[in-house]
């Protein structure tokens, strides 16, 4: 297998190891309808078309798009709840208040995990 020539490192990002370097191309012919369907499915998976084709051809599981706005809101809510738990613990609040806050944090964590599973 012939490897592409390497240029000397001039700083910046280090080069990929040879086993991860994508140096081969595959060309396929598609109808307009097939291309449109493939592009639509790549968009649903929130992947560039080339990565979608590669992942699908290699039999990897493709997930649907994660709602990034919802994920960001959940992250903010989780952060706020973590602060409230820390504050309740530092100020020696009743255990039931702290327990409710911990339960809310766990609910947010479960929601985030569920977002990534779909």
N, C-alpha and C positions, 0 to 999 in steps of 0.2 A: 504494500500500500504506500503510495507516494504521498508525502506530507508537504503542505505548502511551505515556502521559505519563511523563516522567522527573521523579523527585524530586531536589531538590538533594542534593549529596553531603554526608553528615554523618559522614564518616570511615568506616573499615572497608574492606571489599573494594571496589575500583572497579567500576563497572557494566560489563557486557559491551558491546562495540561492537554497533551496530544489526544488522550482518550476521551476528552470532552469537547474537542474542537469539531465543529460541524463543517466538514470539508466536501461532502457529497451532496448532490442534488438529485431529486426525483421529479420527473415531469409527468403530469397526468392530463388527459383531455376530458373535458366536461361539457355538457350541454349548458345552455343559459339557465335552464331550470335547476339543474344539478348544482351549478355554481351558486345560484341565489339561495338554494336551500342550505348548502354548506356554509355560506356566509352568515345566514340567519342563525344557524345552530352555533357557530363560533361566537356570534354576538350574545346569544343566550347564555353561553358558558363564560362570557367576559374574557375571551382569549383572542389573540391575533389569529388570523386564518392559518398561518403556517404552523403555529403551535397546536391549534386545534386538530389539524390534519395529522401532525406527528403523533400527538397523544392518542387520537382515535385509532390510527394505524398500528400503534404499539399495544393496543388493548388496554390502555389505562382508563380508569374511571374518570369521567368528565362530570363535574358538578355544574349546577346552574349558577347564575350571577348572584353574588352577595349584595344586598342592598347596603351600600357603603354609608349612606346617611343614617340608616337605622343602626348600623353597627357603631358609628361614631356617637350617636345619642346614647346607646347602651353603655359605651365605654365611659362617657361623661357621667351617666347615672351611677355606674359602678364606682367610679372615682369618688363621687360625692358621698355615696354610702360608706365607702371605706373610711373617709374622713370622719363621718358621723360616728362610726363604730369606734374609731380611735379616740374621738372626743368623749364619747360616753364612757369609755374605759378609763381615760385619764381623769375625768371628773367624778368617777365612782357613782355613776348613775345606777338605778336599780337594774338588777340582772335581767328582768323581763324586757326592759327597753333595749338593752344591748342584744338580747336574744332575738328580738324582732328585727333589729338592724342587720344582724348577721344573716338571718333568714332572707332578708331582702337582697343582700349582696349575693347570696347563693342563687336566688332566683334570676338575678341579672346574669350571673355566670352561666347558668343553664340556658338562658335565652341566646347568649352569644354562641355557645356550643351548637345549639339547634340551628342558628343561622348558617354555620359552616357545614353542617351535615346535609343541608338541602341543596 
